[in-house]
Amino acid sequence: MRTIYVGRKPVHAYVAAVLRAMQDGDRDVELVARGNSMRTAIDTAEICRRRNGNIAGNLPPEMFNRGVEIGTEEIEMEDSVRILSYVKIHLEGIGEMPDDSEE
């Protein structure tokens, strides 16, 4: 399973990362985000699942959400401990990748 860490880049950058993982043969992908990036991870997962848009249209014909894990982790700072929420979204692509020559 390939893990993609979601941060501050635009959503389409992470959709493209999922597509690259699928093209490389990794049909199981996990999106991991924490804090404010969780929204971007959720949007990425939904765009991939619905195969919505030019980039996501090249994903396998069936994209499934195989599970979501949410939680909190403690991050030690210099003089304090910060509690930060995280989300892990497991996506699976089933079927053959669309052929580029079909378009």
C-alpha distances in whole Angstrom, upper triangle without the diagonal:
4,6,10,13,16,19,23,22,23,21,21,19,16,16,17,13,11,14,13,9,10,13,12,10,6,8,5,5,7,10,12,16,19,23,24,21,20,22,20,17,18,20,17,15,19,20,16,17,21,20,23,24,24,21,19,21,20,16,16,19,17,15,14,14,12,13,15,15,18,20,22,22,25,25,28,31,34,36,34,31,29,27,24,22,19,16,13,12,9,10,9,12,14,17,18,17,21,23,25,28,28,29
4,7,10,13,16,19,19,20,18,18,16,13,14,14,10,9,12,11,7,9,12,10,10,6,8,7,5,6,9,11,14,17,21,22,18,18,20,18,15,17,18,15,14,18,18,15,17,20,19,21,22,22,19,17,20,18,15,16,19,18,15,15,15,14,15,15,16,18,20,22,21,24,24,27,29,32,34,33,30,28,26,23,21,17,15,12,12,10,10,11,12,15,18,18,17,20,22,23,27,27,28
4,6,10,13,16,16,18,16,17,14,11,13,14,10,9,13,12,9,12,15,13,13,10,11,9,6,5,6,7,10,14,17,18,15,15,17,15,12,15,16,14,13,17,17,15,17,20,20,21,22,23,19,18,21,20,17,18,21,19,16,16,14,14,14,14,14,16,17,18,18,21,21,24,25,28,31,29,26,24,22,19,18,14,12,9,10,9,10,12,14,18,20,21,20,23,25,25,29,30,29
4,6,10,13,12,14,12,13,11,8,10,11,7,8,11,11,9,12,15,14,15,12,13,11,7,6,5,6,9,12,15,16,12,13,15,12,9,13,14,11,11,15,15,13,16,19,18,19,20,20,17,16,19,18,16,18,21,20,16,16,15,15,15,14,15,16,18,19,18,21,20,23,25,28,30,28,26,23,22,18,17,13,12,10,10,10,11,13,15,19,21,22,20,22,24,24,28,28,28
4,7,10,11,13,12,14,11,9,12,13,10,11,14,14,13,16,18,17,18,15,17,14,11,8,6,5,6,9,12,13,9,10,13,11,9,12,14,12,13,16,17,16,18,21,20,21,21,22,19,18,22,21,19,21,24,23,19,19,17,17,16,15,14,15,16,16,16,18,17,20,21,24,27,25,22,20,19,15,14,11,10,9,11,12,14,16,18,22,25,25,23,25,28,27,31,31,31
4,7,8,10,9,11,9,7,10,12,10,11,14,15,14,17,19,19,20,18,18,16,12,10,7,6,5,8,10,10,6,8,10,7,6,10,11,9,11,14,14,14,17,19,19,19,19,20,17,17,21,20,19,21,24,22,19,19,17,18,17,15,15,15,16,16,16,19,18,21,22,25,27,25,22,19,18,15,13,11,10,10,11,13,14,17,19,23,25,26,24,25,28,27,31,31,30
4,6,9,9,12,10,9,13,14,12,14,17,17,17,20,22,22,24,21,22,20,16,14,10,9,7,8,9,8,5,8,10,8,8,12,12,12,14,17,17,17,20,22,21,21,21,22,19,19,23,23,22,24,27,26,22,22,20,22,20,18,17,16,17,17,17,18,17,20,20,23,25,23,21,18,17,14,14,12,12,13,14,17,18,21,23,26,29,29,27,28,30,29,33,33,32
4,7,9,11,10,10,13,15,14,16,19,19,20,22,24,24,26,24,24,23,19,17,14,13,10,11,11,9,7,10,10,8,10,13,13,12,16,18,17,18,21,22,22,21,20,21,19,19,23,24,23,26,28,27,24,24,22,24,23,21,20,19,20,19,19,21,19,22,21,24,26,25,23,20,19,16,16,15,15,16,17,20,20,23,25,28,31,31,28,29,31,30,33,33,32
4,7,8,6,8,11,11,11,14,16,16,17,20,21,22,24,22,23,22,18,17,14,14,12,14,14,12,9,12,12,9,11,14,12,11,15,17,15,16,19,21,20,19,17,18,16,17,20,21,20,23,26,26,22,23,22,24,23,21,22,21,23,22,22,24,22,25,25,27,30,28,26,23,23,19,19,17,17,17,17,20,20,22,23,27,28,28,25,26,28,26,30,30,28
4,6,6,7,9,10,11,13,15,16,18,19,21,22,24,22,22,22,18,18,14,15,13,15,16,13,10,12,11,8,10,12,10,9,13,14,13,14,17,18,17,15,14,15,13,14,18,18,18,22,24,24,21,22,21,24,23,21,22,22,24,24,25,26,25,28,28,30,33,31,29,26,25,21,20,18,18,18,18,20,19,22,22,25,27,27,24,24,26,24,28,28,26
4,5,5,6,9,10,11,13,14,16,17,19,20,22,20,20,19,16,15,12,13,12,15,16,13,10,11,10,6,8,10,7,6,10,11,9,11,14,14,13,12,12,13,11,11,15,16,15,19,20,20,17,18,17,20,20,18,20,20,22,23,24,26,26,29,29,32,34,32,30,26,25,21,20,17,16,16,15,17,16,18,19,22,24,24,21,22,24,22,26,26,24
4,5,5,6,9,10,10,12,14,15,16,18,20,19,19,19,16,16,14,16,15,18,19,17,14,15,13,10,11,12,10,7,11,12,9,10,14,14,12,11,9,10,8,9,12,13,13,17,19,19,17,18,18,21,22,21,23,23,25,26,27,30,29,32,32,35,37,35,33,30,28,25,23,21,19,18,17,18,16,18,18,21,22,22,19,19,21,19,22,22,20
4,6,5,6,9,10,11,12,14,15,17,19,17,18,18,15,15,13,14,14,17,18,17,13,15,14,10,11,14,12,9,12,14,12,12,16,17,15,14,13,12,10,11,14,14,14,18,20,21,18,20,19,22,22,21,22,23,25,25,26,28,27,30,30,33,35,33,31,28,27,24,22,20,18,18,17,18,16,18,18,22,23,22,19,20,21,20,23,24,22
4,5,5,6,9,10,10,12,14,15,17,15,15,15,11,11,9,11,11,15,17,15,11,12,12,9,8,11,10,6,9,12,10,10,13,15,13,13,13,13,10,10,14,14,13,16,18,18,15,17,16,18,18,17,19,19,22,23,23,26,25,28,28,31,34,32,30,26,25,21,20,17,15,14,13,14,13,15,15,19,21,21,18,19,21,20,24,24,23
4,5,5,6,9,10,11,12,14,16,14,14,14,11,12,10,13,14,17,19,18,14,14,14,10,10,11,9,6,8,10,7,7,10,12,10,10,10,10,7,7,10,10,9,13,15,15,12,14,14,17,18,17,20,21,23,25,26,29,28,31,32,35,37,35,33,30,28,24,22,19,17,15,13,14,12,13,13,16,18,18,15,16,18,17,21,21,19
4,5,5,6,9,10,10,12,14,14,14,15,12,14,13,15,16,20,22,20,17,17,17,13,13,15,13,10,12,13,11,10,13,14,12,12,11,10,6,8,11,10,10,13,16,17,14,17,17,20,21,21,22,24,26,27,28,30,30,33,33,36,39,37,35,32,30,27,25,22,20,18,16,16,14,15,14,17,18,17,14,15,16,15,19,19,18
4,5,5,6,9,10,11,13,11,12,13,10,11,10,13,14,18,20,19,16,16,17,13,12,14,14,10,12,14,13,11,14,16,14,15,14,14,10,10,14,12,11,14,17,17,15,17,16,18,19,19,20,22,24,25,25,28,27,30,31,34,36,35,32,29,28,24,23,20,18,16,14,14,13,14,14,17,18,18,15,16,18,17,21,22,21
4,5,5,6,9,10,11,9,9,9,7,9,9,12,14,18,21,20,16,16,16,13,11,13,13,9,9,12,11,8,11,13,11,13,14,13,10,9,12,10,8,11,14,14,11,13,13,15,16,16,18,20,23,25,25,28,28,31,32,35,37,36,33,30,28,25,23,19,16,14,12,11,9,10,10,13,15,15,13,15,17,17,21,21,20
4,5,5,6,9,10,10,10,11,10,13,13,16,18,22,24,23,19,19,19,16,14,16,15,11,12,14,11,9,12,13,11,12,12,11,8,7,9,7,6,9,12,13,11,14,15,17,19,20,22,24,27,28,29,32,31,35,35,39,41,39,36,34,32,28,26,23,20,18,15,14,11,11,10,13,13,13,10,11,13,13,17,17,17
4,5,5,6,9,9,10,12,11,13,14,17,19,22,25,24,21,21,21,18,16,18,18,14,15,17,15,12,15,17,14,16,15,14,10,11,13,10,9,12,15,16,14,17,18,19,21,22,23,25,28,29,29,32,31,34,35,38,40,39,36,34,32,29,27,24,21,19,17,16,14,14,12,15,15,14,11,13,14,14,18,19,18
4,5,5,7,5,7,9,7,10,12,15,17,21,24,24,20,20,21,18,16,18,18,14,14,17,15,12,15,17,15,17,18,17,13,12,15,12,10,11,15,15,13,15,16,16,18,19,21,23,25,27,27,30,29,32,34,37,39,37,35,32,31,27,26,22,20,17,15,13,11,11,10,13,14,14,12,14,16,16,20,21,21
4,5,5,5,5,8,8,12,13,17,20,23,26,26,22,22,22,19,17,18,18,14,14,16,15,11,13,15,13,16,16,15,12,11,12,10,7,8,12,12,11,13,15,15,18,19,21,24,27,29,29,32,32,35,37,40,42,40,37,35,33,30,27,24,21,18,15,13,10,9,7,10,11,10,8,11,13,14,18,18,19
4,5,7,8,11,12,15,16,20,22,26,29,29,25,25,25,22,20,21,21,17,17,19,17,14,16,18,15,17,17,15,12,12,13,9,8,9,13,14,14,16,18,19,22,23,25,28,30,32,32,35,35,38,39,42,45,43,40,38,36,33,31,27,24,21,19,17,14,13,10,12,12,10,7,10,11,12,15,16,17
4,6,9,11,11,15,16,19,22,26,29,29,25,25,26,23,21,23,23,19,18,21,20,16,18,21,18,21,20,19,15,15,16,13,12,12,16,17,16,18,19,20,22,23,25,28,30,31,31,34,33,36,38,40,43,42,39,37,35,32,30,27,24,21,19,17,15,14,12,14,14,12,11,14,14,15,18,20,21
4,6,9,10,14,16,20,23,26,30,30,26,26,27,24,21,23,23,19,18,21,20,16,17,20,18,21,21,20,17,16,17,14,12,11,15,15,14,16,18,18,20,22,24,27,29,31,31,34,34,37,39,41,44,42,39,37,36,32,30,27,24,21,19,16,14,11,10,11,11,10,10,13,15,16,19,20,21
4,5,7,10,13,16,19,23,26,27,23,22,24,21,18,20,20,17,16,18,18,14,16,19,17,20,21,20,17,16,17,15,12,11,15,14,13,14,15,14,17,18,20,23,25,27,28,31,30,34,35,38,41,39,36,34,32,29,27,23,20,17,15,12,10,9,9,11,12,12,12,15,17,19,22,22,23
4,6,10,13,16,19,23,26,27,23,22,23,21,17,18,19,16,14,16,16,12,13,16,15,18,19,19,16,14,15,13,10,9,12,11,9,10,12,12,14,17,19,22,25,27,28,31,31,35,37,40,42,40,37,34,32,29,26,23,20,16,14,10,8,6,5,7,9,10,10,14,16,18,22,21,23
4,7,10,13,17,20,23,24,21,19,21,19,15,16,18,15,12,15,16,13,13,16,16,19,21,21,18,15,17,16,12,12,14,12,10,10,10,9,11,13,15,18,21,24,24,28,28,31,33,37,39,37,33,31,29,26,23,19,16,13,10,7,6,5,7,9,12,14,14,17,20,22,25,25,26
4,7,10,13,17,20,21,17,16,17,15,12,13,15,12,10,13,14,11,12,16,15,18,19,20,16,14,17,16,12,13,15,14,11,11,10,10,11,12,14,16,19,21,22,25,25,29,30,34,36,34,30,28,26,23,20,16,14,10,8,6,5,6,9,12,15,16,15,18,21,22,25,25,26
4,6,10,13,17,18,14,13,15,14,10,12,14,11,10,13,14,12,13,17,17,19,20,21,18,16,19,18,15,16,18,16,13,12,10,10,9,9,10,13,15,17,18,21,22,25,27,30,32,30,27,24,22,19,17,13,10,6,5,4,6,9,12,15,18,20,19,21,24,25,29,29,29
4,7,10,14,14,11,9,11,10,6,9,11,9,8,12,13,11,13,16,16,18,19,20,17,15,19,18,16,17,19,17,14,13,11,12,11,10,10,12,14,16,17,20,20,23,25,28,30,28,25,22,20,17,14,11,8,6,5,7,8,11,14,17,20,21,20,22,25,25,29,29,28
4,7,11,12,9,8,11,10,7,10,12,11,11,14,16,15,16,19,20,21,22,23,20,19,22,22,19,21,23,21,17,16,14,14,12,10,9,10,11,13,13,16,16,20,21,25,27,24,21,18,16,13,11,7,6,5,7,9,11,15,17,21,24,25,24,26,29,29,33,33,32
4,7,8,6,5,9,8,6,9,12,11,12,15,16,16,17,20,21,21,22,24,21,20,23,24,21,23,25,23,20,19,16,17,14,12,11,10,11,11,12,15,14,18,19,23,24,22,19,16,14,10,9,6,6,7,9,12,14,18,20,24,27,28,26,28,31,31,35,34,33
4,6,6,6,9,10,9,11,14,14,15,17,19,19,21,23,24,24,25,27,24,23,27,27,25,27,29,27,23,22,18,19,17,13,12,9,9,9,9,12,12,15,16,20,21,19,16,12,11,7,6,4,6,9,12,15,17,21,24,27,30,32,30,32,35,34,38,38,37
4,5,6,9,10,11,12,14,15,16,18,20,21,22,24,26,25,26,28,26,25,29,29,27,29,31,29,25,24,21,22,19,16,14,11,11,10,10,12,12,15,16,19,20,17,15,11,10,6,6,6,9,12,14,18,20,24,26,30,33,34,33,34,37,37,40,40,39
4,5,7,8,10,11,12,14,16,17,18,20,21,23,24,23,24,26,24,23,27,28,26,29,30,29,25,24,21,23,20,17,16,14,14,13,14,16,15,18,18,22,23,20,18,14,13,10,9,9,11,14,15,19,20,24,26,30,33,34,32,33,36,35,39,38,37
4,5,5,6,9,10,11,13,15,16,17,18,20,21,20,21,23,21,20,24,24,23,25,27,25,22,21,18,20,18,15,15,13,14,14,15,17,16,20,20,23,25,22,20,16,15,11,10,9,9,11,13,16,17,21,23,27,29,30,28,30,32,31,35,35,33
4,5,5,6,9,10,11,12,14,15,16,18,20,19,21,23,21,19,23,24,22,24,25,23,20,19,16,17,15,12,12,10,12,12,14,17,17,20,21,25,26,23,20,17,15,11,9,7,6,9,10,14,15,19,21,25,28,29,27,29,32,32,35,35,33
4,5,5,6,9,10,11,12,14,15,17,18,17,18,21,19,18,21,23,21,23,24,23,19,18,16,18,16,13,14,13,15,16,18,20,20,24,24,28,29,26,24,20,18,14,12,11,10,12,12,15,16,20,21,25,28,29,27,28,31,30,34,33,32
4,5,5,6,9,10,10,12,14,15,16,15,16,18,16,15,19,20,19,21,23,21,18,18,16,18,17,14,16,15,17,18,19,21,21,25,25,28,30,27,25,21,20,16,14,12,11,12,12,15,15,18,20,23,26,27,24,25,28,27,31,30,29
4,5,5,6,9,10,11,12,14,15,15,16,18,16,14,18,19,17,19,21,19,15,15,12,15,13,11,12,12,15,16,17,20,20,24,25,28,30,28,25,21,19,15,13,10,8,8,8,11,11,15,17,20,23,24,22,24,27,26,30,30,28
4,5,5,6,9,10,10,12,14,14,16,18,17,14,18,19,17,19,20,18,14,13,11,13,12,10,12,12,15,17,19,22,23,26,27,31,32,29,26,23,20,17,14,11,9,9,8,11,11,15,17,20,23,24,23,24,27,27,31,30,28
4,5,5,6,9,10,11,12,11,13,15,14,12,15,17,16,18,19,17,14,14,13,16,15,13,16,16,18,20,22,25,25,29,30,33,34,32,29,26,23,20,17,15,12,13,11,13,13,16,17,20,22,24,22,22,25,25,28,27,26
4,6,5,6,9,10,10,10,11,13,11,10,13,14,13,15,17,16,12,13,12,15,15,13,16,16,19,21,22,25,25,29,30,33,35,32,30,26,24,20,18,15,13,12,10,12,10,13,14,18,20,21,19,20,22,22,26,25,24
4,6,5,6,9,10,11,13,15,13,10,13,15,12,14,15,13,9,9,8,11,11,10,13,15,18,20,22,25,26,30,31,34,36,33,30,27,24,21,18,15,12,10,7,9,7,10,12,15,18,19,18,19,22,23,26,25,24
4,5,5,6,8,8,11,14,13,10,13,15,13,14,14,13,10,10,9,12,13,12,16,17,20,22,25,28,29,32,33,37,38,36,33,29,27,23,20,17,14,13,10,12,10,12,13,16,18,20,18,19,23,23,26,25,23
4,6,5,6,5,8,11,10,7,9,12,10,13,13,13,10,11,11,15,16,16,19,20,23,25,27,30,30,34,35,38,40,37,35,31,29,25,22,20,17,16,13,14,11,13,13,16,18,19,17,17,20,20,23,22,20
4,5,5,7,9,11,9,6,8,10,7,9,10,10,7,9,10,13,14,15,18,20,23,25,27,30,30,34,35,39,40,38,35,32,29,26,23,20,17,15,12,12,9,10,9,12,14,15,13,14,17,18,21,20,19
4,5,8,11,13,12,8,10,12,9,10,10,8,5,6,7,11,13,14,17,19,23,25,27,31,32,35,37,40,42,39,36,33,30,26,23,20,17,15,11,11,8,9,9,11,13,15,14,15,19,20,23,21,21
4,5,9,12,12,8,9,12,10,11,10,9,7,9,11,14,16,17,20,22,25,28,30,34,34,38,39,43,44,41,38,35,33,29,26,23,20,18,15,15,12,12,12,13,15,16,15,15,19,19,22,20,19
4,7,9,8,5,5,8,7,9,8,9,8,11,12,16,18,19,22,24,27,30,32,35,35,39,40,43,45,43,40,36,34,30,27,24,21,20,16,16,12,13,11,13,13,14,12,12,15,16,18,17,16
4,7,8,6,6,10,10,12,12,12,11,14,15,19,20,20,24,25,28,30,32,35,36,39,40,43,45,42,40,36,34,30,27,25,22,21,18,18,15,16,14,16,17,17,15,14,17,17,20,18,16
4,6,5,6,9,10,13,13,15,14,17,18,22,23,23,26,27,30,32,34,37,36,40,40,43,45,43,41,37,35,32,29,27,24,23,20,20,17,18,16,18,19,18,16,14,16,15,18,16,14
4,6,5,7,10,13,14,16,15,19,20,23,25,25,28,29,32,34,36,38,38,41,41,44,47,45,42,39,37,33,31,29,26,25,22,22,19,19,17,19,18,17,14,12,14,12,15,14,11
4,5,6,8,11,13,15,14,17,18,21,23,23,26,27,30,32,33,35,35,38,39,42,44,42,40,36,35,31,29,26,23,22,19,19,16,17,15,17,17,16,12,12,13,12,15,15,13
4,5,5,9,10,11,10,13,15,18,20,20,23,25,28,30,31,34,34,37,38,41,44,41,39,35,34,30,27,24,21,20,17,16,13,13,11,14,14,14,11,11,13,13,16,15,14
4,6,8,8,11,11,14,17,20,22,23,26,28,31,33,35,38,38,41,42,45,47,45,42,39,37,33,31,28,25,23,20,19,15,15,12,14,13,13,10,8,11,11,14,12,11
4,7,8,11,11,15,17,20,22,24,27,29,32,34,35,38,38,41,42,45,47,45,43,40,38,34,32,28,25,23,20,19,15,14,11,13,12,10,7,6,8,8,12,11,10
4,6,8,8,11,14,16,19,20,23,25,29,31,32,35,35,39,40,43,45,43,40,37,35,32,29,26,22,20,17,15,12,10,7,9,9,9,6,7,10,11,15,14,14
4,6,7,10,13,15,18,20,23,26,29,32,33,37,37,40,42,45,47,45,42,39,37,33,30,27,24,21,17,15,11,9,5,6,5,6,5,7,10,12,15,14,15
4,7,10,14,16,19,21,25,27,31,34,35,39,39,43,44,48,50,47,44,41,39,35,32,29,25,23,19,17,13,11,8,7,6,7,7,8,11,14,16,14,15
4,7,10,12,15,18,21,24,28,31,33,36,37,41,42,46,48,45,42,39,36,33,29,26,23,20,16,14,10,8,6,5,6,9,10,11,15,17,20,18,19
4,7,9,12,14,18,21,24,27,29,32,33,37,39,42,44,41,38,35,32,29,26,22,19,16,13,11,7,6,5,6,9,11,11,13,17,18,21,20,20
4,6,9,11,15,18,22,25,27,30,32,35,37,41,42,40,36,33,30,27,24,20,17,14,10,8,6,5,6,8,11,14,15,17,20,22,25,24,24
4,6,8,11,14,18,21,23,27,28,32,34,38,39,36,33,30,27,24,20,17,13,11,7,6,5,7,9,11,15,18,18,20,23,25,28,27,27
4,7,10,14,17,21,22,26,28,31,34,37,39,36,32,30,27,24,20,17,13,11,8,5,6,7,10,12,15,18,19,22,25,27,30,29,29
4,7,10,13,17,19,23,25,28,31,35,36,33,29,26,23,20,17,14,10,8,6,5,8,10,13,15,19,22,22,25,28,30,33,32,32
4,7,10,14,16,20,22,25,28,31,32,29,26,23,20,17,13,10,7,6,5,6,9,12,16,18,22,25,24,27,30,31,35,34,33
4,7,10,13,16,18,22,25,28,29,26,22,20,17,14,11,8,6,5,7,9,12,15,19,21,25,28,27,30,33,34,38,37,37
4,7,10,14,16,20,22,26,26,23,19,17,13,11,7,6,4,6,9,12,15,18,22,25,28,31,30,32,35,36,40,39,38
4,7,10,13,17,19,23,23,20,16,14,10,8,6,5,7,9,12,15,18,21,25,28,32,34,33,35,39,39,43,42,42
4,7,10,13,16,19,19,16,12,10,7,5,4,6,9,11,15,18,21,24,28,31,34,36,36,38,41,41,45,45,44
4,6,10,13,16,17,14,10,8,6,5,6,7,11,13,16,19,22,26,29,32,36,37,36,39,42,42,46,46,45
4,6,9,13,13,10,6,6,5,6,9,11,14,16,20,23,26,29,33,36,39,41,40,42,45,45,49,49,48
4,6,10,11,9,6,5,6,7,11,12,15,17,21,24,27,30,33,37,40,41,40,42,44,44,48,48,47
4,7,8,6,4,6,9,11,14,16,19,21,25,27,30,34,37,40,43,44,43,45,48,47,51,52,51
4,6,5,6,7,10,12,16,17,21,23,27,29,32,36,38,42,45,46,44,46,49,48,52,52,51
4,6,8,10,14,16,20,21,25,27,30,33,36,39,42,45,48,49,47,50,52,51,55,55,54
4,7,10,14,16,20,22,26,28,32,35,38,41,44,47,50,51,50,52,54,54,57,58,56
4,7,10,13,17,19,23,25,29,32,35,38,41,45,48,49,48,50,52,52,56,56,55
4,7,10,13,16,20,22,26,28,32,35,38,42,45,46,45,47,50,49,53,53,52
4,6,10,13,17,19,23,26,29,32,35,39,42,44,42,44,47,46,50,50,49
4,7,10,14,17,20,23,26,30,33,36,40,41,40,42,45,45,49,48,47
4,7,10,13,17,20,23,27,30,33,36,38,36,39,41,41,45,45,44
4,7,11,14,17,20,24,27,30,33,35,34,36,39,39,43,42,41
4,7,10,13,16,20,23,26,30,32,30,33,35,36,39,39,38
4,7,10,13,17,20,23,26,28,27,29,32,33,37,36,35
4,7,10,13,17,20,23,25,24,27,30,30,34,34,33
4,6,10,13,16,20,22,21,24,27,28,31,30,30
4,7,10,13,17,19,19,21,25,26,29,29,29
4,7,10,13,16,15,18,21,22,26,25,25
4,7,10,12,13,16,19,21,24,23,24
4,7,9,9,12,15,17,20,19,20
4,7,9,12,15,18,20,19,20
4,7,9,12,15,17,16,18
4,6,9,12,14,13,15
4,6,9,12,11,13
4,6,9,8,9
4,5,6,8
4,5,6
4,5
4
